[in-house]
């Protein structure tokens, strides 16, 4: 079996990386000013992420796979 021509750890192929991005944007909107506010914002925003958000990321995998293959492993719109 030969090696794949693109990285197997591509963020485009890892839905949790995109979920972290959602969390990061939501926390940044809160503009925490200290570590306690940051911790609270992360906890609050993590708990507010709807299950549909995760489901949508997982359901997008076939499109992500096609995009990575089409771009020969280079960065995609995802």
N, CA, C and O of each residue as an XYZ file, in Angstrom:
312
protein
N       0.844     -1.175      0.000
C       0.000      0.000      0.000
C       0.894      1.245      0.000
O       1.794      1.367      0.831
N       0.648      2.146     -0.913
C       1.475      3.351     -1.001
C       0.908      4.463     -0.123
O      -0.263      4.438      0.254
N       1.743      5.421      0.189
C       1.343      6.547      1.027
C       0.393      7.462      0.270
O       0.471      7.577     -0.954
N      -0.493      8.102      0.997
C      -1.411      9.051      0.395
C      -0.651     10.325      0.027
O       0.286     10.707      0.729
N      -1.044     10.989     -1.069
C      -0.334     12.194     -1.490
C      -0.753     13.460     -0.736
O      -0.394     14.558     -1.160
N      -1.483     13.347      0.341
C      -1.825     14.498      1.162
C      -1.763     14.095      2.626
O      -1.822     12.906      2.942
N      -1.647     15.057      3.515
C      -1.498     14.728      4.931
C      -2.753     14.052      5.494
O      -3.867     14.525      5.271
N      -2.575     12.971      6.207
C      -3.700     12.272      6.808
C      -4.292     13.039      7.980
O      -5.397     12.731      8.426
N      -3.574     14.029      8.482
C      -4.076     14.823      9.608
C      -4.582     16.189      9.156
O      -4.608     17.139      9.939
N      -4.976     16.280      7.910
C      -5.475     17.540      7.359
C      -6.624     18.084      8.206
O      -7.566     17.342      8.484
N      -6.583     19.354      8.627
C      -7.694     19.941      9.375
C      -9.001     19.893      8.590
O     -10.079     19.847      9.181
N      -8.910     19.902      7.262
C     -10.117     19.817      6.446
C     -10.847     18.499      6.662
O     -12.050     18.408      6.416
N     -10.137     17.488      7.115
C     -10.736     16.172      7.311
C     -11.028     15.872      8.781
O     -11.285     14.725      9.148
N     -10.985     16.898      9.607
C     -11.177     16.702     11.034
C     -12.251     17.669     11.541
O     -11.943     18.821     11.845
N     -13.507     17.216     11.636
C     -14.592     18.127     12.037
C     -14.361     18.843     13.368
O     -14.850     19.959     13.545
N     -13.639     18.243     14.301
C     -13.438     18.903     15.598
C     -12.642     20.194     15.429
O     -12.832     21.138     16.196
N     -11.757     20.247     14.441
C     -10.999     21.484     14.201
C     -11.943     22.627     13.855
O     -11.717     23.766     14.262
N     -12.989     22.329     13.114
C     -13.952     23.367     12.740
C     -14.857     23.722     13.915
O     -15.305     24.862     14.036
N     -15.124     22.754     14.774
C     -15.903     23.034     15.974
C     -15.107     23.942     16.912
O     -15.671     24.842     17.536
N     -13.792     23.705     17.012
C     -12.941     24.593     17.809
C     -12.996     26.007     17.238
O     -12.989     26.982     17.989
N     -13.051     26.121     15.913
C     -13.147     27.440     15.274
C     -14.429     28.156     15.651
O     -14.421     29.360     15.911
N     -15.537     27.415     15.681
C     -16.823     27.985     16.102
C     -16.702     28.495     17.533
O     -17.108     29.617     17.838
N     -16.143     27.668     18.405
C     -15.977     28.045     19.812
C     -15.090     29.283     19.944
O     -15.405     30.201     20.701
N     -13.999     29.303     19.215
C     -13.062     30.437     19.289
C     -13.752     31.745     18.905
O     -13.599     32.757     19.588
N     -14.508     31.719     17.813
C     -15.195     32.943     17.377
C     -16.201     33.418     18.424
O     -16.303     34.613     18.702
N     -16.946     32.465     19.006
C     -17.937     32.844     20.015
C     -17.264     33.429     21.259
O     -17.750     34.411     21.820
N     -16.154     32.835     21.692
C     -15.441     33.333     22.874
C     -14.847     34.711     22.584
O     -14.906     35.602     23.432
N     -14.277     34.892     21.394
C     -13.702     36.196     21.049
C     -14.755     37.303     21.086
O     -14.448     38.439     21.448
N     -15.995     36.979     20.715
C     -17.074     37.973     20.748
C     -17.353     38.455     22.170
O     -17.815     39.579     22.364
N     -17.079     37.617     23.157
C     -17.290     37.977     24.560
C     -16.222     38.935     25.083
O     -16.426     39.613     26.090
N     -15.083     38.986     24.394
C     -13.962     39.853     24.781
C     -13.568     39.695     26.253
O     -13.591     40.666     27.010
N     -13.209     38.478     26.655
C     -12.801     38.288     28.060
C     -11.556     39.111     28.378
O     -10.656     39.251     27.550
N     -11.526     39.652     29.594
C     -10.426     40.531     29.995
C      -9.441     39.881     30.952
O      -8.381     40.443     31.227
N      -9.778     38.709     31.458
C      -8.854     38.020     32.351
C      -9.089     36.518     32.231
O      -9.998     36.077     31.527
N      -8.275     35.750     32.914
C      -8.321     34.295     32.768
C      -9.652     33.728     33.267
O     -10.171     32.772     32.690
N     -10.208     34.310     34.336
C     -11.490     33.823     34.858
C     -12.612     34.077     33.848
O     -13.449     33.204     33.620
N     -12.632     35.257     33.248
C     -13.643     35.554     32.232
C     -13.470     34.649     31.015
O     -14.447     34.203     30.414
N     -12.220     34.388     30.663
C     -11.949     33.497     29.539
C     -12.480     32.098     29.830
O     -13.163     31.496     29.001
N     -12.161     31.594     31.007
C     -12.624     30.259     31.390
C     -14.149     30.191     31.361
O     -14.722     29.238     30.833
N     -14.793     31.186     31.921
C     -16.258     31.195     31.964
C     -16.847     31.285     30.556
O     -17.829     30.610     30.244
N     -16.248     32.115     29.714
C     -16.738     32.254     28.338
C     -16.597     30.942     27.578
O     -17.510     30.550     26.851
N     -15.470     30.258     27.734
C     -15.265     28.975     27.052
C     -16.315     27.969     27.520
O     -16.939     27.293     26.701
N     -16.507     27.871     28.823
C     -17.494     26.924     29.358
C     -18.901     27.251     28.864
O     -19.630     26.365     28.418
N     -19.277     28.529     28.945
C     -20.620     28.935     28.526
C     -20.847     28.671     27.041
O     -21.875     28.118     26.650
N     -19.891     29.064     26.230
C     -20.061     28.911     24.783
C     -20.012     27.449     24.361
O     -20.731     27.042     23.448
N     -19.166     26.653     25.021
C     -19.124     25.213     24.704
C     -20.491     24.581     24.976
O     -20.994     23.796     24.173
N     -21.076     24.931     26.106
C     -22.369     24.359     26.469
C     -23.491     24.853     25.554
O     -24.529     24.201     25.443
N     -23.293     25.986     24.906
C     -24.351     26.536     24.052
C     -24.294     26.019     22.612
O     -25.210     26.271     21.829
N     -23.229     25.301     22.260
C     -23.140     24.769     20.896
C     -24.223     23.710     20.721
O     -24.309     22.753     21.491
N     -25.026     23.898     19.717
C     -26.143     23.000     19.451
C     -25.656     21.702     18.811
O     -24.714     21.721     18.020
N     -26.283     20.585     19.142
C     -25.912     19.313     18.513
C     -25.968     19.367     16.993
O     -25.203     18.677     16.318
N     -26.860     20.173     16.454
C     -26.962     20.292     14.994
C     -25.679     20.845     14.382
O     -25.346     20.522     13.241
N     -24.959     21.673     15.128
C     -23.693     22.218     14.633
C     -22.702     21.083     14.385
O     -22.070     21.022     13.331
N     -22.573     20.197     15.352
C     -21.678     19.047     15.195
C     -22.156     18.131     14.085
O     -21.358     17.653     13.279
N     -23.456     17.887     14.041
C     -24.018     17.003     13.007
C     -23.742     17.567     11.616
O     -23.400     16.819     10.700
N     -23.886     18.874     11.455
C     -23.613     19.492     10.148
C     -22.156     19.320      9.744
O     -21.858     19.079      8.574
N     -21.251     19.444     10.704
C     -19.836     19.269     10.402
C     -19.549     17.833      9.968
O     -18.798     17.608      9.019
N     -20.139     16.874     10.651
C     -19.929     15.474     10.284
C     -20.558     15.185      8.922
O     -19.965     14.488      8.098
N     -21.748     15.715      8.687
C     -22.430     15.489      7.414
C     -21.690     16.116      6.236
O     -21.894     15.712      5.091
N     -20.842     17.090      6.505
C     -20.094     17.743      5.425
C     -18.862     16.935      4.995
O     -18.181     17.306      4.040
N     -18.580     15.844      5.691
C     -17.369     15.066      5.395
C     -17.250     14.613      3.937
O     -16.165     14.744      3.371
N     -18.300     14.090      3.297
C     -18.130     13.703      1.892
C     -17.680     14.880      1.015
O     -16.831     14.707      0.140
N     -18.236     16.058      1.240
C     -17.820     17.241      0.462
C     -16.379     17.616      0.796
O     -15.615     18.001     -0.090
N     -16.008     17.504      2.068
C     -14.630     17.802      2.471
C     -13.643     16.839      1.814
O     -12.596     17.250      1.314
N     -13.989     15.562      1.823
C     -13.123     14.566      1.184
C     -12.947     14.873     -0.297
O     -11.830     14.845     -0.815
N     -14.051     15.167     -0.975
C     -13.972     15.506     -2.403
C     -13.098     16.742     -2.629
O     -12.305     16.783     -3.569
N     -13.247     17.747     -1.763
C     -12.471     18.980     -1.915
C     -10.974     18.717     -1.723
O     -10.151     19.233     -2.478
N     -10.627     17.924     -0.721
C      -9.211     17.613     -0.479
C      -8.635     16.824     -1.652
O      -7.524     17.096     -2.106
N      -9.391     15.853     -2.134
C      -8.922     15.066     -3.287
C      -8.773     15.950     -4.514
O      -7.775     15.855     -5.227
N      -9.757     16.814     -4.770
C      -9.695     17.716     -5.930
C      -8.509     18.665     -5.862
O      -7.925     19.017     -6.886
N      -8.157     19.078     -4.646
C      -7.037     20.016     -4.464
C      -5.720     19.293     -4.217
O      -4.730     19.914     -3.832
N      -5.709     17.997     -4.434
C      -4.513     17.169     -4.263
C      -3.859     17.440     -2.904
O      -2.638     17.537     -2.783
N      -4.721     17.557     -1.888
C      -4.227     17.723     -0.537
C      -3.963     19.145     -0.117
O      -3.669     19.393      1.053
N      -4.058     20.097     -1.041
C      -3.847     21.495     -0.674
C      -5.052     22.036      0.087
O      -6.097     21.389      0.156
N      -4.897     23.207      0.645
C      -5.934     23.830      1.429
C      -7.225     23.960      0.614
O      -7.190     24.204     -0.592
N      -8.355     23.794      1.291
C      -9.657     23.920      0.642
C     -10.423     25.066      1.257
O      -9.925     25.734      2.163
N     -11.637     25.302      0.770
C     -12.487     26.358      1.339
C     -12.952     26.017      2.737
O     -13.428     26.891      3.462
N     -12.821     24.747      3.132
C     -13.253     24.330      4.457
C     -12.182     24.689      5.438
O     -12.327     24.430      6.633
